[in-house]
Amino acid sequence: MQKLSNATVALIIAIAVYFTLFWGYDGLRILTSPSYGLDEVWRSQFVFAIGRVFGLGPIGLIKLAAFFGTLKLAVACICAIHIVDRIRCMKRGTANSDILEAALILVVAISIASVGPASWSHNADLMREHTFQLLFAAFAAGLCIFERRNARRIENAEVKPATVGNTTTT
């Protein structure tokens, strides 16, 4: 059971590293671009599709692109904080996975918002990219749930039920 727990932790850390590196780079690329990443047609299709649905103008599209860039950078920072927390807790005990779960919820929301427009525009490559990110987030969330359940099971096994002693009065 310990090997399974170590494998779970390793996979969670690997997925957190993935989102830290790729989403951090993407968020920084969006926020440092003069047009907030709208000049790159491949990556900004979902912003234009969402903007079309809500009837956004040029300023609205720029604000939407900056919003997505900020969210991606926030997810990357949260994942980096979780990785540091995991490393810190290797010596002390279990890490708090609530912060990672919050980042995974953001990943799911952004990926769903991105997959929809990619499917409407019949862009299979972009849809595949966002679907993989959605599956990584779902897999990591499942691993966090498994880890929490395993920790509770171990905690409950360590707690011994109180025995009722024979009390006899003399």
N, C-alpha and C positions, 0 to 999 in steps of 0.2 A: 504494500500500500504506500510505503514511503517513496518508492520509485515512481509511482503514478503521481504522487503529489509533487515531486521534483520536476517531472515532465510537464505538469500543468503550469508550474511557476515559470519554467523555461519558455513555454509557448506564450504565456501572457507577456513576459518580458520581450520576447521576439516581436510580437504584434505591437507592443507599445513602442519599441524601437522603430518599427516600420512607420507608424504614424508620426513619430517624432521627426524622423528624417524627411520623409516624402511630403507630409502635410506642412511641416515647418518650412521646407524649401518652397513649396507652392505658395504658402501664405506670404512669405517674404518676397517672392517674385511678384505676387499680385500687388502688395503694398508698396514696393519700391518702383514699380512701373509707372511711367507718367500718366498712362491711361488706365491704371489699376487692372492690368492684364487683359483688357478688352481688345488690344491689338493682336493678340494671339488667338486666331480663329478657332483652333482645335479645342483649347481649354475654356474658351468663353462662350461656347454655344449654349450652355444651359442658362447663362445669365441673360442672353438675348431672348431665349425661349420663355423664361420666367417673366422678363420685362414685357414681352409681347402679350402674355396672359393678363398682366396687370395694367397694361397700357402705359408703361413708363417711357418717359422721354430720355434724351441724352443725359441729363443730370441725374435722373432716377436710375439709369443703368450704371452710371459711375458709382453712385451710392450703394447700389446692390452689389456690384463687384467688390467694392471696399468692404462691405459687410461680410461677404463670403470669405474674403482674404483674412479678415480679422478673426472670424470663427475658425478657419483652418489653422491660423497661428496659435489661437487659444487652445485648440485640441492638441497641437504639438507640444505646447508648454505644459499642459496638464499631463500628457503622457511622459514627458521628461521628468516632471515632479514625481510621478509614480515610479519611474525607474530608480530615481534616487532613493525614494522611500523603500523600495524592494532591497536595494543594496544595503541601506542602513539597517533594515530589519533582518538581514541574514544572520546577524549576530544576536539580536535581541528577541526575535519572535516573528509574529505574523505581521504582514503589511496591511494597511487599510486600503481596500480596493474600491471604496466608495468614490474616490476622486477619479479613478480610471473609468468606473461605470458612468459617471457624468460625462466624461469625454466620449465614451462609446455611444451615449445617447445623442450627442451632437453629431458624431460621425454618421449614425443611422439617419438622422434628420437631413443632413446635408446630402448624403448619398441618395436618399429617396427623392429629394428635390432635384438632384442631378440626373438620376436615371430616367425620370419621367420625360423631360424634354429630349433626352437622347433617344428615347424610343419613339417619340412623336416625330423626330426628324429622321428616323430610320438610319441612325448612325450606330452600327453594331459595335465598332471598335470603342467608341466612347461609352456606350452602354456596358460593354464588358468591363472596362476599367472601373467604372463606378459600382458595378455589381460585385466585383472582387473586393472592393473596399467595404461594401456593405456586408459581405460574407465574412471578411476578417473581423469586423466589429461584432457581428453576431456570434462568431466562434469564440472570441475573447470574452464576451459577456457570458456565454455558456460555461466557459472555463472558470470565470470568477464565481459563478453560482455553484459549480462543482467544488471549488476550493472552499467556499464558505460552508457548504453542507458537510464536507469532509472534516473541517475544523470543528464544527459542532458535534459531529459524531465522536471524534476523539475526545472532545471536552466532556461529553456525556459519559463516555466509557471510563474516564478518569474519576468522575464523581461516583463515589460508592454510596449506595443507599444506606441510610441510617438503620441500624438494627434495633429492634425493639427489645429492650432487656427485660428479663423476668423480674418483676418487682414483687417481692413477697414481703408481707408484713409479719412481724413476729410479735 
